[in-house]
Amino acid sequence: MTATAKQIKKTSHQRRPSREMAEEAVRTLIAWAGDDPTREGVLDTPKRVVNAYGDFFSGYDEDPTAILSRTFDEVDGYDDMVLLRSIDISSHCEHHMVPFIGTAHIAYLPADRIVGLSKLARVAEIYARRLQTQESMTTQIAISIETALAPLGVAVMIEAIHQCMSLRGVQKRNVTTVTTKFLGQFKSDITIQNRFIDLARNAKSSY
């Protein structure tokens, strides 16, 4: 198992703070921003923020390996790539805790097992709902699929706009960040790699 795969399998045993502690932390941030946490308009904001964080970061409570564990052995001789294109994703930058939003394209070359298509999208969703860098998330998705399916190859491309770049710092809007991870034949065979990129990016020409 690679170092990255071991890292993916790690789960945090750190004890989570209570909901009350989390809500108090939000009140502290409201006060730090210069507002009054007892003001009527923000009185219920701590509760709402904690509820939202429960949605944003629900991926910590889910196991991608379990999602991919149910596979099917019968492929009836199918030997071409399986591609899911334009999976909507939204995640949060681990450096600033602000969103980055975009799409993921995921493909694999079956060896002797396939998995339900929705499971691939679910794996992307699980990793997106954690504090992330786009680079790490791209790798995590690819290695999870490789580990679960042992395919001939895996390809992942993510295209996203980062609000930590749009709303702060250099404040450059609509700049798209593209990351890729290629494993197996997608890495060793440039023809297959280019075909994946073409199919992922050129929707109209690939039907």
N, C-alpha and C positions, 0 to 999 in steps of 0.2 A: 504493500500500500504506500502510495506516495505521501510526502509530507503534507501536501495540500489536502489529500483525502482524509488524513488523520485529523487535520484541523477542522474539516467540515463535520466530522463525526463528533467532535467535542461538544459537550453541553455544559452550560454554566451551572455550578452548584451554589452560586452565591445567593444568599437569602434575599428575596425581594422585599423592599420596604412595603409597609402597609398602604392601603389606599389613602388613609388619613394623612400619612407622611407625604405621599405624592401630592395630594391637594394642597398641603401646607407649603410645599416647595413651589407650586404655581403661585400661591399668594405672595411668596417672597419675590418671585420674578416680576409680578405685577407691581409690587412696591418699588423694586429696583428700577423698573422702567419709568417710574415717576408718577404712577397712578395710585389711587387709594383702593386697596383690595376690599374695603367694606362699602364702596360705592355701589348703588343699586344695579347699575349696568353691568358690573363685573362680579357681582356677588356670587353668582352660580358658575362663573367662568372656570374656577378650579375643577369643579365636578365635570364640566363639559370637556375640558382639556384632557383629564384622565381617561374619560370614556373614549375620546378620539385616539389617544395613545394606545388604548387597548386594541383598537382597530388597526392603526398604523403599524404596530409592532407585534401583531398576532403570530408572525412567522417564528418567533422564538418558542412557541408552544407546539409547533408541528415538526414532524420528522420527515424530510424528503425521502429517506430510504424506505420508510414504511409506505409512502405514497406509490413508489415505484416497485414495490415488492410483488405485486400481482402481475405476472407476465404470461404471455401465450406462446406456446412452442410451435404451433402450426402457422407457417407463413406461406405455404403452398408455392414455394420456389421464388417468392418475391425477393429480388436482390438489388433494388434501387433504393435511393434515399427516401426517408420519411421526413417531411418538412412541415412544420407549423410556422406560419408566417404572420407577422404583425400582431403579436400578442401584446396587448396593452399592459404596461407596467407603471407603477408609481412607487418610489422608494424614498428614503431619507438619507441624505449625506451624513456620514458618521462624524464629519469634521464640524459641521455647523447645524445639523439637525433640521435642515430645510429640504423641501422636496426636490427630487429630479424625476422627470416624467418622460416616457417614451415608449418604444416598442422593442420586443425581443423576437428574434427569428431563431428557431431551434430545429436541427436536423440530426438524424442518425442513420447509419447504414446497418440494417439488421444482420446479425450472424445467424442465430437460430431462435431468437426470441424477439417478440414485439411487446409493446405496452399500449394500453388505452391512450388515445390521443389527448384526452383531457388531463391525463396525469402529467404530461410534459408541461402543459400550461400551469398546472397546479404547483409544480416544482418551482417554476419561475416566480409564481406569486409568493410562495413561502419565503424564498430568499429575498424577494423585494420588500417584504414586510419585516425587515430588520434594519438596523443601522448599517449602512453599506458604503463601499466605494463601488463604482460601476465596474471597475477592473476585477475586483474580488468576486462580485456577484456573477460576472460572466464565467469566470473559472469554476465557481462553485456549482453552477447549473450543469456545466459540461462534465465535470468529474462525477457528480451524482448519477448522471445518466450512464456514463462509462462504467461506474462501479456496479450499478444495478443490472444493466443489460448485457455487459460485455460485448458491445457491438463492434463492427469493423471500423467504425469511425463516428465521431461526434463533432458537430459544428454549432457554435452559438455566436450570434451577433446581436449586440444591443446598441440602439441609437436613442439618445436621450438628451433633453435640455435640462441643465442644472440651474436651479434658482439661486444657489449660492454664488453663481457667476452672473446671473441676470439682475439680481436685486441688491447685491453688495459688491465690494471690491471694485473690479473693473467695470461692472454694470453693463456688460455686453449681452443684449437680448438675442434670443433665437439662434444661439450658437449650439450646434449639435455635436455631441461627443459620441464617437463610434468606437466600440471595443469588440474584439473577436477572440474566440478560443477554438482552436482546431486540434483534434486528437485523432490518432489512427490514420486511416486513409485520407481524411480531409486535410491532414497536415502533410502527409508524404506525397500526395498526388495533387499537383496544382490545378489540373484539369477539373477534378471533382470539386476542389475548393472554389474555383472560379464559377463553376456551375451553380453551386450553392449561393454564392453572392449574387449572381444574376437572377436566380429564381426568387431570392429574398427581396431584392430591390426593384425588380421589374414586374410588378404584378400583372399589368395588362398584357405583356408579351408572353407570359408563361401559361396562360390558359389554353 
